[in-house]
Amino acid sequence: MTRDLDALTSWHSDWRGLRVAVLGLSVTGFSAADTLTELGAEVLVLSESATEEYERLVPLIGAQLWIGDLGSVPERLVEFAPEVVIASPGFAPAHPVIAWIGTQPIALWGDIELAWRVRDKVLRDDGTPAEWVLITGTNGKTTTTQLTATMLVAGGLRAAPCGNIGVPVLDAVRDPGGFDVLVVELSSHQLWYLGLSDPAGQPVPWAATCLNLADDHLVWHGSAEAYREAKALVYRNTRVACVYNRADEATQRMVEDADVIEGARAIGFGLGIPGPSDLGVVEGILADRAFLDDRRNSALELTTVADLAAHGLNAPHIVQNILAAAALSRSLGTEPAAIKTALDGFRLDAHRIEVIARAGGVTWVDDSKATNPHAAQSSLQAFPGAIWIVGGDLKGVDLSDLVAGAGATARAAVVIGVDRDHVLEAFARHAPAVQVLEVVPGDTEEVMTRVVELAAGIAQEGDTVLLAPAAASFDQFASYADRGHRFAEAVREWIDQGRSSDQGSTDDAGGTTPDAGA
């Protein structure tokens, strides 16, 4: 007898004996397996590899583990005859196993759908599950997720950042302490899987935002249009506030086309003067004209660009993130004073426009998190005339527009990575006046040492050396964090060895970023 999956809409539904295969054994895959075994399902985890810890834990939680080649459909999966497959976000639509599942009478879910179905495990004081706020975008997702949760907590709500930010949603759903709001960062991969979900598994968020849209993950999705369609799903079923970027027409079109709950409002944010139902900047003041009674004639002050500058939060793209987070949190009733309190104590994560050192008038900035052209463009606009460290795994994205635009304003470029030939060609065609230096592939330990040597060799007093690669890191580094860490180590080693003594010896970590200019 086939199980009625539409009936599985609660933690308290009968999940016993449901045969579920989980693809992938990262934190997401393990959280899914752990949740399902706790529910009483029969679980098989399939992965090409497993850490020693996960290999030990999977049998302990009552699941089966199969490790082997997933380049084709494993016989073990066929024999298991799953009713549901839950895929970790890394499995692309064209993956052979995912393609095979599409030909079978098997439901294909992501972890977000499972989490929505069982979100009532821990209830709020009023007997209802936590509200969900969904955040996506090509760039700024993690910062905005952190900002939103911080603002909500400052306003007195129990809020948790989760999802693509690193804490699986399923772990947040099962936290025995419970939350009033889950602030869920969603990657385009997770959203693609939500696009397959039946109505019973589709989130109905309180508020949602797509911060911006630019080409990224094109190899995974297959096309720019497929990537856009996945991102647009963030607004589906939104109940209260669809927050969009007034400077990014694509996000406005997403809101206009979205199938939302009647009564949901479109709330814009941007660096210009806000209209009614917008948040924006007026003479250096971040202002809310969306969440007040007389929004046509007045506005509420949230903070100022000067106050943000004191905490290194005034780069234009960070101000946009702050406005988006403020809109999301204001939709849940957070007062302006609480938002200002949250911002006064907020600090950006490492590797996000992080000033790591100053020496002899040269500033060294780590924005290794800028893993695509859109993010790198924001960095270059925040630090015009920088010595730009660029390159890596381009993920099928063309850098021509970036190089011809913001990249052409760089004083020089240091090119790294497996796809550096494409980067060099872009400079030759679109920015021939920019001095370009190349770091040929070598030992990972030496790459950043050479980068710093080259950058320091041409840096002059007043320059900024900016690591904003516009590319993924996995061609030469373990992660964007590893890339940024190695850059910072190489910079500090250079300074410690006194190689910049001809420029002076005053060095210092930390600092602020340029004014938002809004």
C-alpha positions as CSV (number, residue, x, y, z in Angstrom):
1,M,0.0,0.0,0.0
2,T,1.4,3.4,-1.0
3,R,1.7,5.9,1.9
4,D,-0.3,9.0,1.8
5,L,2.5,11.6,2.0
6,D,0.0,14.5,2.1
7,A,-1.0,13.3,5.5
8,L,2.5,13.7,6.9
9,T,2.2,17.4,7.9
10,S,3.0,17.2,11.6
11,W,5.6,15.8,13.9
12,H,2.7,13.9,15.4
13,S,1.7,12.2,12.1
14,D,2.4,8.5,11.7
15,W,5.9,8.4,10.1
16,R,6.6,4.9,11.4
17,G,8.0,2.5,8.8
18,L,8.2,5.1,6.1
19,R,11.1,4.1,3.9
20,V,13.3,7.2,3.3
21,A,16.7,7.3,1.5
22,V,18.9,10.3,2.4
23,L,21.5,11.4,-0.2
24,G,24.6,12.9,1.3
25,L,26.1,12.9,4.7
26,S,27.0,16.5,5.5
27,V,25.4,18.4,8.4
28,T,22.2,18.6,6.4
29,G,22.1,14.9,5.5
30,F,22.8,13.9,9.1
31,S,20.1,16.2,10.5
32,A,17.6,14.7,8.1
33,A,18.5,11.1,9.0
34,D,18.5,11.9,12.7
35,T,15.1,13.5,12.5
36,L,13.6,10.7,10.5
37,T,14.8,7.9,12.8
38,E,13.5,9.8,15.8
39,L,10.1,9.8,13.9
40,G,10.3,6.1,13.5
41,A,11.0,6.0,9.7
42,E,13.2,3.3,8.2
43,V,16.3,5.3,6.9
44,L,19.1,4.5,4.5
45,V,21.9,7.1,4.1
46,L,23.9,7.0,0.9
47,S,27.1,9.0,0.6
48,E,30.3,8.8,-1.4
49,S,32.3,9.5,1.8
50,A,31.7,10.0,5.5
51,T,33.7,11.5,8.4
52,E,34.7,9.1,11.1
53,E,32.2,10.8,13.4
54,Y,29.2,10.4,11.1
55,E,30.2,6.9,10.2
56,R,30.0,6.0,13.9
57,L,26.8,8.0,14.6
58,V,24.6,6.9,11.7
59,P,24.2,3.3,13.0
60,L,23.8,4.6,16.6
61,I,20.7,6.7,15.6
62,G,19.2,3.6,14.0
63,A,19.8,4.3,10.3
64,Q,21.7,2.2,7.7
65,L,24.7,3.6,6.0
66,W,26.0,2.8,2.5
67,I,29.2,4.4,1.2
68,G,30.2,4.1,-2.4
69,D,30.1,5.6,-5.9
70,L,27.0,7.8,-6.6
71,G,28.0,8.5,-10.2
72,S,25.3,6.0,-11.1
73,V,22.2,4.6,-9.3
74,P,23.4,2.2,-6.6
75,E,21.8,-1.2,-6.5
76,R,21.4,-0.7,-2.8
77,L,19.1,2.2,-3.4
78,V,17.0,0.3,-5.9
79,E,16.7,-2.7,-3.4
80,F,15.7,-0.4,-0.6
81,A,12.7,0.9,-2.7
82,P,12.3,4.2,-0.9
83,E,9.0,6.0,-0.7
84,V,10.8,9.3,-0.2
85,V,14.3,10.5,-1.1
86,I,15.7,13.5,0.8
87,A,18.7,15.0,-1.1
88,S,21.3,17.2,0.3
89,P,21.5,20.5,-1.5
90,G,24.7,19.6,-3.3
91,F,22.9,17.1,-5.6
92,A,22.2,19.0,-8.9
93,P,19.1,18.4,-11.0
94,A,21.2,16.7,-13.7
95,H,22.9,14.3,-11.2
96,P,22.3,10.7,-12.4
97,V,20.6,9.6,-9.1
98,I,18.3,12.7,-9.1
99,A,17.4,12.1,-12.7
100,W,16.6,8.4,-12.0
101,I,14.4,9.4,-9.1
102,G,12.4,11.6,-11.5
103,T,11.5,8.4,-13.5
104,Q,10.3,6.5,-10.4
105,P,7.2,6.8,-8.2
106,I,9.3,8.3,-5.4
107,A,8.8,11.6,-3.7
108,L,11.9,13.9,-3.8
109,W,12.3,16.3,-1.0
110,G,14.9,18.6,0.4
111,D,15.5,19.2,4.1
112,I,13.5,22.4,4.1
113,E,10.3,20.5,3.1
114,L,10.8,17.9,5.8
115,A,11.4,20.7,8.4
116,W,8.2,22.5,7.4
117,R,6.2,19.3,7.7
118,V,7.5,18.6,11.3
119,R,7.8,22.3,12.5
120,D,5.2,21.7,15.3
121,K,7.5,19.5,17.4
122,V,8.1,22.4,19.8
123,L,5.3,25.1,20.1
124,R,5.3,28.7,21.2
125,D,3.4,29.8,24.3
126,D,0.3,30.3,22.2
127,G,0.4,26.7,21.0
128,T,1.5,27.5,17.5
129,P,4.8,26.7,15.7
130,A,7.5,29.3,15.2
131,E,6.9,31.7,12.3
132,W,9.4,31.4,9.4
133,V,11.2,34.3,7.7
134,L,12.9,33.3,4.4
135,I,16.0,35.0,3.0
136,T,17.8,34.3,-0.3
137,G,19.7,36.3,-2.9
138,T,22.9,35.9,-4.8
139,N,24.8,37.8,-2.1
140,G,24.3,39.0,1.4
141,K,22.2,36.1,2.6
142,T,24.2,35.2,5.6
143,T,24.8,38.7,6.8
144,T,21.1,39.6,6.4
145,T,20.0,36.4,8.2
146,Q,22.3,37.2,11.1
147,L,21.1,40.8,11.2
148,T,17.4,39.9,11.1
149,A,17.8,37.3,14.0
150,T,19.8,39.8,16.0
151,M,17.2,42.5,15.6
152,L,14.3,40.2,16.5
153,V,16.1,39.1,19.6
154,A,16.8,42.7,20.6
155,G,13.1,43.2,20.2
156,G,12.3,40.5,22.7
157,L,11.5,37.5,20.4
158,R,13.2,34.1,20.6
159,A,14.7,33.9,17.1
160,A,17.3,31.6,15.5
161,P,19.3,32.0,12.3
162,C,19.3,28.6,10.5
163,G,19.4,26.9,7.1
164,N,22.2,27.5,4.6
165,I,23.9,29.7,7.3
166,G,25.3,26.5,8.8
167,V,22.7,25.3,11.4
168,P,20.2,22.9,9.7
169,V,16.6,24.0,9.9
170,L,15.7,20.5,11.3
171,D,18.1,21.1,14.2
172,A,16.3,24.4,15.0
173,V,12.9,22.8,14.7
174,R,13.8,20.2,17.2
175,D,15.5,22.5,19.7
176,P,13.7,21.8,23.0
177,G,13.9,25.4,24.0
178,G,11.7,26.5,21.1
179,F,11.6,29.7,19.1
180,D,9.2,32.4,18.2
181,V,10.8,32.9,14.8
182,L,13.1,30.9,12.6
183,V,15.1,33.1,10.2
184,V,15.9,30.7,7.4
185,E,18.7,31.4,4.9
186,L,18.0,29.5,1.6
187,S,20.4,28.7,-1.2
188,S,19.1,28.4,-4.7
189,H,19.8,24.7,-4.4
190,Q,17.4,24.4,-1.4
191,L,14.8,26.5,-3.3
192,W,15.0,24.3,-6.3
193,Y,14.0,21.3,-4.2
194,L,11.2,23.3,-2.7
195,G,10.0,23.8,-6.3
196,L,9.3,20.1,-6.4
197,S,7.2,20.0,-3.2
198,D,3.6,19.2,-2.9
199,P,1.4,21.8,-1.3
200,A,1.6,20.0,2.1
201,G,5.4,20.6,2.1
202,Q,5.5,24.2,0.9
203,P,6.5,26.7,3.6
204,V,4.0,29.5,4.3
205,P,6.4,32.2,5.6
206,W,5.6,35.3,7.5
207,A,8.0,37.3,5.4
208,A,10.5,36.7,2.7
209,T,13.2,38.4,0.6
210,C,15.4,37.9,-2.4
211,L,18.1,40.5,-1.8
212,N,19.5,40.6,-5.3
213,L,20.0,38.5,-8.4
214,A,23.1,38.0,-10.5
215,D,24.4,35.0,-12.5
216,D,25.7,32.3,-10.2
217,H,25.6,28.5,-9.9
218,L,24.8,28.3,-13.6
219,V,26.5,24.8,-13.9
220,W,24.3,23.5,-11.1
221,H,21.0,24.9,-12.4
222,G,21.8,24.6,-16.1
223,S,20.8,28.1,-17.0
224,A,20.4,31.6,-15.7
225,E,16.6,31.4,-16.1
226,A,16.5,28.2,-14.0
227,Y,18.6,29.9,-11.3
228,R,16.2,32.9,-11.3
229,E,13.1,30.7,-11.1
230,A,14.6,28.9,-8.1
231,K,15.3,32.2,-6.3
232,A,11.8,33.5,-7.0
233,L,10.3,30.6,-5.1
234,V,11.3,32.3,-1.9
235,Y,8.2,34.6,-2.1
236,R,5.7,31.8,-2.7
237,N,2.9,31.7,0.0
238,T,4.2,34.7,1.8
239,R,1.6,36.0,4.3
240,V,2.7,39.4,5.4
241,A,5.8,41.1,3.8
242,C,7.5,40.5,0.5
243,V,10.7,42.5,0.8
244,Y,12.5,43.4,-2.4
245,N,15.5,45.4,-3.6
246,R,14.4,48.6,-5.3
247,A,17.8,48.8,-7.2
248,D,17.3,45.3,-8.6
249,E,14.4,45.1,-11.0
250,A,14.5,41.3,-11.0
251,T,13.5,41.1,-7.4
252,Q,10.6,43.4,-7.9
253,R,9.3,41.3,-10.8
254,M,9.6,38.2,-8.6
255,V,7.3,39.8,-6.0
256,E,4.9,41.0,-8.8
257,D,4.7,37.4,-10.2
258,A,4.6,35.6,-6.8
259,D,1.7,33.5,-5.7
260,V,1.3,35.0,-2.2
261,I,-1.4,34.9,0.5
262,E,-3.9,37.7,0.0
263,G,-3.0,40.7,2.0
264,A,0.8,40.3,1.8
265,R,2.5,43.7,1.2
266,A,5.4,44.5,-1.1
267,I,8.1,46.3,0.9
268,G,11.0,47.9,-1.0
269,F,14.5,48.8,0.3
270,G,17.3,50.8,-1.2
271,L,20.0,53.4,-0.6
272,G,17.8,56.3,-2.0
273,I,15.0,58.2,-0.5
274,P,12.2,55.8,0.4
275,G,8.6,56.0,-0.9
276,P,5.6,54.9,1.1
277,S,6.0,51.2,2.0
278,D,9.8,51.5,1.6
279,L,12.9,51.6,3.7
280,G,15.8,53.8,2.6
281,V,18.3,56.6,3.4
282,V,17.5,60.3,3.8
283,E,20.4,62.6,4.4
284,G,22.5,59.9,6.1
285,I,19.5,58.6,8.1
286,L,18.2,55.0,7.6
287,A,14.4,55.6,7.5
288,D,11.3,53.4,7.7
289,R,8.3,54.5,5.7
290,A,6.6,51.1,5.6
291,F,5.7,50.2,9.1
292,L,3.9,53.2,10.6
293,D,0.4,54.6,10.4
294,D,1.2,57.9,8.5
295,R,3.7,56.4,6.1
296,R,2.8,58.9,3.3
297,N,3.8,61.9,5.4
298,S,6.4,60.8,7.9
299,A,9.2,58.2,8.5
300,L,10.8,56.5,11.5
301,E,14.6,56.8,12.1
302,L,16.3,53.5,12.5
303,T,20.0,54.6,12.7
304,T,22.5,56.7,10.8
305,V,25.2,56.0,8.3
306,A,27.6,57.7,10.7
307,D,26.7,55.3,13.5
308,L,27.1,52.4,11.1
309,A,30.6,53.7,10.1
310,A,31.7,53.6,13.7
311,H,31.1,49.8,13.6
312,G,32.4,49.1,10.0
313,L,28.9,48.6,8.7
314,N,28.7,51.4,6.2
315,A,29.7,49.9,2.9
316,P,26.8,50.3,0.5
317,H,26.0,46.6,0.1
318,I,26.0,46.2,3.9
319,V,23.7,49.2,4.3
320,Q,21.3,47.4,1.9
321,N,21.5,44.2,4.0
322,I,20.7,46.3,7.1
323,L,17.7,47.8,5.4
324,A,16.4,44.5,4.3
325,A,16.8,42.9,7.7
326,A,15.1,45.9,9.3
327,A,12.1,45.5,7.0
328,L,11.8,41.8,7.9
329,S,12.1,42.5,11.6
330,R,9.8,45.5,11.5
331,S,7.2,43.3,9.9
332,L,7.2,41.2,13.1
333,G,6.8,44.3,15.3
334,T,10.4,45.0,16.3
335,E,10.7,48.7,17.4
336,P,13.2,51.1,15.9
337,A,15.1,51.5,19.2
338,A,15.6,47.7,19.3
339,I,17.0,47.7,15.7
340,K,19.5,50.4,16.7
341,T,20.5,48.5,19.8
342,A,21.1,45.4,17.6
343,L,23.2,47.3,15.1
344,D,25.3,48.9,17.8
345,G,26.5,45.4,18.9
346,F,26.6,43.7,15.5
347,R,29.9,42.7,13.8
348,L,30.4,41.2,10.4
349,D,31.7,37.7,10.2
350,A,35.3,37.1,9.2
351,H,36.1,37.2,5.5
352,R,33.4,39.8,4.8
353,I,35.0,43.1,3.9
354,E,37.3,42.5,6.9
355,V,40.2,44.9,7.3
356,I,42.9,42.6,8.5
357,A,45.8,45.0,8.6
358,R,47.2,48.4,7.9
359,A,50.9,49.0,7.2
360,G,52.7,52.0,5.9
361,G,49.5,53.5,4.6
362,V,48.4,50.3,2.8
363,T,45.1,48.7,3.9
364,W,44.6,44.9,3.4
365,V,41.0,43.8,3.1
366,D,39.7,40.2,3.2
367,D,36.4,39.7,1.3
368,S,37.0,36.1,0.4
369,K,33.2,35.6,0.8
370,A,32.8,37.5,-2.5
371,T,32.6,34.2,-4.4
372,N,30.7,35.6,-7.5
373,P,30.9,38.7,-9.7
374,H,28.0,40.5,-8.0
375,A,29.6,40.3,-4.6
376,A,33.0,41.3,-6.0
377,Q,31.4,44.3,-7.7
378,S,30.0,45.5,-4.3
379,S,33.5,45.2,-2.8
380,L,35.1,47.1,-5.7
381,Q,32.6,49.9,-5.3
382,A,33.3,50.1,-1.6
383,F,37.0,50.3,-2.3
384,P,37.5,52.1,-5.6
385,G,41.0,52.0,-7.0
386,A,42.0,48.9,-5.1
387,I,44.7,46.4,-6.0
388,W,42.2,43.6,-6.7
389,I,43.0,39.9,-6.0
390,V,40.7,38.0,-8.3
391,G,40.1,34.4,-9.6
392,G,39.4,30.8,-8.7
393,D,36.7,28.5,-9.9
394,L,34.3,30.7,-11.9
395,K,31.5,28.1,-11.9
396,G,30.7,28.8,-15.5
397,V,30.2,32.5,-14.9
398,D,31.7,35.1,-17.3
399,L,33.6,38.0,-15.6
400,S,33.6,40.3,-18.7
401,D,30.9,42.6,-17.4
402,L,32.6,42.9,-14.0
403,V,36.0,43.6,-15.4
404,A,34.6,46.1,-17.9
405,G,32.7,47.9,-15.2
406,A,33.9,48.0,-11.6
407,G,37.1,46.0,-12.4
408,A,38.3,48.6,-14.8
409,T,38.6,51.1,-11.9
410,A,41.1,48.9,-10.1
411,R,44.6,50.2,-9.9
412,A,46.0,46.8,-10.6
413,A,44.9,43.1,-10.4
414,V,46.5,40.0,-9.1
415,V,45.0,37.0,-10.8
416,I,44.8,33.5,-9.2
417,G,43.0,30.2,-9.7
418,V,42.3,27.4,-12.2
419,D,40.2,29.7,-14.4
420,R,42.8,32.5,-14.5
421,D,43.1,32.4,-18.4
422,H,39.5,33.6,-18.6
423,V,40.2,36.4,-16.2
424,L,43.4,37.4,-18.0
425,E,41.5,37.5,-21.3
426,A,38.7,39.6,-19.8
427,F,41.3,42.2,-18.6
428,A,43.0,42.2,-22.0
429,R,39.7,42.8,-23.8
430,H,37.8,45.1,-21.4
431,A,40.4,46.8,-19.2
432,P,43.7,46.9,-20.9
433,A,44.9,49.9,-18.9
434,V,44.8,47.9,-15.6
435,Q,48.1,46.4,-14.6
436,V,47.7,42.7,-14.3
437,L,49.9,40.2,-12.4
438,E,49.5,36.5,-12.5
439,V,50.1,33.8,-9.8
440,V,50.6,30.5,-11.5
441,P,49.2,27.4,-9.7
442,G,51.4,25.9,-7.1
443,D,51.4,24.6,-3.6
444,T,48.4,25.9,-1.7
445,E,50.7,27.0,1.1
446,E,52.5,29.2,-1.3
447,V,49.7,30.8,-3.4
448,M,48.8,33.6,-0.9
449,T,52.5,34.2,0.0
450,R,53.1,34.9,-3.7
451,V,49.9,37.0,-4.0
452,V,51.0,39.2,-1.1
453,E,54.5,39.6,-2.5
454,L,53.1,40.8,-5.8
455,A,50.5,43.1,-4.3
456,A,53.0,44.6,-1.8
457,G,55.5,45.1,-4.6
458,I,53.2,47.6,-6.4
459,A,51.2,49.0,-3.4
460,Q,51.7,52.7,-2.6
461,E,50.7,54.7,0.4
462,G,46.9,55.2,0.4
463,D,46.2,51.9,-1.5
464,T,43.9,49.2,-0.5
465,V,44.7,45.6,-1.4
466,L,41.4,43.8,-1.8
467,L,40.8,40.0,-1.8
468,A,37.4,39.8,-3.6
469,P,37.9,36.8,-5.9
470,A,34.5,36.7,-7.7
471,A,34.9,32.9,-7.8
472,A,34.6,29.8,-5.7
473,S,37.7,28.7,-3.7
474,F,37.7,24.9,-4.2
475,D,40.2,24.8,-7.0
476,Q,43.0,25.8,-4.6
477,F,41.6,26.0,-1.1
478,A,39.4,24.0,1.3
479,S,36.8,26.8,1.4
480,Y,36.4,30.6,1.1
481,A,37.2,30.8,4.8
482,D,40.4,28.8,4.2
483,R,41.3,31.2,1.3
484,G,40.7,34.2,3.5
485,H,42.6,32.8,6.4
486,R,45.7,32.0,4.3
487,F,45.5,35.5,2.8
488,A,45.5,37.1,6.3
489,E,48.3,34.8,7.5
490,A,50.4,35.8,4.4
491,V,49.8,39.5,5.0
492,R,50.7,39.3,8.7
493,E,53.8,37.3,7.9
494,W,54.8,40.0,5.4
495,I,54.4,42.7,7.9
496,D,56.1,40.8,10.7
497,Q,59.1,40.2,8.5
498,G,59.4,43.9,8.0
499,R,59.2,43.7,4.2
500,S,57.0,46.8,4.2
501,S,59.4,48.8,6.3
502,D,60.1,51.2,3.4
503,Q,56.5,52.2,3.7
504,G,56.6,52.6,7.5
505,S,55.9,50.2,10.3
506,T,52.6,51.3,11.8
507,D,50.3,48.3,11.5
508,D,46.9,47.7,13.0
509,A,44.0,45.3,12.6
510,G,40.4,46.3,12.3
511,G,38.9,49.5,11.0
512,T,36.0,50.8,9.1
513,T,34.8,50.8,5.5
514,P,33.9,53.7,3.2
515,D,30.8,55.7,3.6
516,A,27.6,54.4,1.9
517,G,27.3,57.6,0.0
518,A,23.5,57.6,0.3
